Amino acid sequence: MLILQRKPGESLLIGDEIEVTVVSVEPGGRVRLAIRAPRSMTILRNELRKAMDANQDAAKEEMSPLALLDLLPKQKSDGENFK
């Protein structure tokens, strides 16, 4: 992993087509970045990508419809949910 220090307004280049610019550093350490890249390139936050991968893995699991019904909360006769 490459670790760089950049000040607001400074940039770094990734290859010939991607430029990342530090827009601001806010109190508490939050950093705002501007990314210039070809529209054909997908740019995702890492936590979103991990959630997508987990969702795709879950979708691949095979489960019978009756087993899925068992995952739903049970209903009492008066309409209240219970587990």
VENBEL-V215865 format. One record per residue. N is the residue number from 1. RES is the residue in one letter. SS is DSSP state (2 for helix, 1 for strand, 0 for the rest). PSI is psi in whole degrees, 0 to 359 (* if undefined). OMEGA is omega in radians with two decimals (none if undefined). Layout:
N,RES,SS,PSI,OMEGA
N,RES,SS,PSI,OMEGA
This chain:
1,M,0,135,3.11
2,L,0,130,3.12
3,I,0,124,-3.13
4,L,0,154,2.99
5,Q,0,132,3.12
6,R,0,146,3.08
7,K,0,160,3.07
8,P,0,134,-3.11
9,G,0,344,3.13
10,E,0,154,-3.06
11,S,1,169,2.93
12,L,1,152,-3.12
13,L,1,139,3.04
14,I,1,109,-3.03
15,G,0,207,-3.12
16,D,0,349,-2.96
17,E,0,352,-3.05
18,I,1,128,3.08
19,E,1,128,3.10
20,V,1,123,-3.11
21,T,1,135,3.05
22,V,1,117,-3.14
23,V,1,313,3.13
24,S,1,158,2.99
25,V,1,116,-3.06
26,E,0,161,3.06
27,P,0,142,-3.09
28,G,0,356,3.04
29,G,0,0,3.13
30,R,0,131,-3.09
31,V,1,132,3.06
32,R,1,129,-3.11
33,L,1,147,2.98
34,A,1,133,-3.11
35,I,1,124,3.05
36,R,1,120,-3.10
37,A,0,162,3.08
38,P,0,144,3.14
39,R,0,334,-3.12
40,S,0,348,-3.11
41,M,0,129,3.10
42,T,0,131,3.10
43,I,0,119,-3.11
44,L,0,149,2.96
45,R,0,144,-3.07
46,N,2,319,-3.11
47,E,2,329,3.08
48,L,2,319,3.12
49,R,2,318,3.11
50,K,2,319,3.12
51,A,2,321,3.10
52,M,2,317,3.13
53,D,2,318,3.13
54,A,2,321,3.13
55,N,2,319,3.12
56,Q,2,320,3.10
57,D,2,318,-3.14
58,A,2,324,-3.13
59,A,2,336,-3.13
60,K,2,341,-3.13
61,E,0,136,3.13
62,E,0,134,3.14
63,M,0,141,-3.14
64,S,0,154,3.10
65,P,2,324,3.13
66,L,2,323,3.09
67,A,2,324,3.08
68,L,2,321,3.11
69,L,2,327,3.13
70,D,2,339,3.13
71,L,2,340,-3.13
72,L,0,150,3.09
73,P,0,141,3.10
74,K,1,151,3.13
75,Q,1,132,2.98
76,K,0,164,-3.11
77,S,0,333,3.13
78,D,0,7,3.08
79,G,0,356,3.12
80,E,0,144,3.08
81,N,1,145,2.96
82,F,1,161,-3.11
83,K,0,*,none
